[in-house]
């Protein structure tokens, strides 16, 4: 197989999954899920409020990014329009 630009893409016998196989693979991942067996981290005393605030800021960043890129259009659920790409930013970039 050729990936373009003269680069090899890999083995020609590569297993390619169909559209309906994603649900099957997700079910296999859920069935094979194993707990890690210990606490990954624990914050107490003064770092705890700071870390909770940092986690909330991260959540807001994710929600804002998803709204900006229009996740439904990215996933192919909402059809794209023929509008030009609008980039917001400073008027002059040096």
C-alpha positions in Angstrom: 0.0 0.0 0.0 1.2 3.5 -0.7 0.3 6.5 1.6 1.4 9.0 -1.0 4.7 10.9 -1.3 6.4 7.6 -1.8 5.9 6.4 1.8 4.9 2.9 2.6 1.6 2.7 4.6 2.2 -0.7 6.1 1.3 -4.3 5.4 -1.1 -5.0 2.6 -2.8 -7.6 4.8 -3.7 -4.9 7.3 -7.1 -5.6 9.1 -9.5 -2.8 8.3 -12.7 -2.6 10.4 -16.0 -1.6 9.0 -18.3 1.2 10.3 -20.4 -1.2 12.5 -17.3 -2.7 14.1 -16.7 0.3 16.4 -19.6 -0.7 18.7 -18.1 -4.2 18.9 -14.7 -2.9 19.7 -16.1 -0.6 22.3 -18.0 -3.5 23.9 -14.8 -5.6 24.0 -13.0 -2.7 25.6 -15.7 -2.4 28.3 -15.7 -6.2 29.0 -11.9 -6.2 29.3 -11.7 -3.2 31.6 -9.7 -3.8 34.7 -9.3 -1.4 37.7 -5.7 -0.2 38.3 -5.9 -1.5 41.9 -4.7 1.5 43.7 -5.4 5.2 44.1 -3.8 7.1 41.3 -3.5 10.4 43.3 -4.9 11.9 46.5 -4.9 15.5 47.4 -5.6 16.8 50.9 -5.1 20.0 52.9 -4.2 23.1 50.9 -3.6 21.6 47.4 -7.1 20.1 47.2 -9.0 23.4 46.5 -6.4 24.5 44.0 -6.6 21.1 42.1 -10.4 21.2 42.1 -10.3 24.7 40.6 -7.7 23.5 38.0 -10.0 20.6 37.1 -13.0 22.9 36.7 -10.9 25.2 34.5 -10.0 22.2 32.3 -13.6 21.2 32.0 -14.6 24.7 30.9 -11.7 24.7 28.4 -13.0 21.4 26.9 -16.6 22.6 26.7 -15.4 25.9 25.1 -13.2 24.1 22.6 -16.1 21.7 21.7 -18.4 24.6 21.1 -15.8 26.4 19.0 -15.0 23.5 16.6 -18.7 22.4 16.4 -18.3 18.7 17.4 -21.4 17.6 15.6 -20.1 18.9 12.3 -16.7 17.3 13.1 -18.4 14.0 13.8 -20.3 14.2 10.5 -23.7 14.4 12.2 -24.5 18.0 11.1 -23.9 18.7 7.4 -21.3 21.2 6.4 -22.2 24.4 4.8 -20.6 26.2 1.9 -19.5 29.1 4.1 -15.9 30.2 4.1 -13.8 29.4 7.0 -14.0 32.2 9.5 -10.9 32.7 11.7 -11.2 35.0 14.7 -8.2 36.7 16.0 -6.3 40.0 16.0 -6.6 42.1 13.0 -2.9 42.6 12.5 -0.4 39.8 13.1 3.3 40.7 12.9 
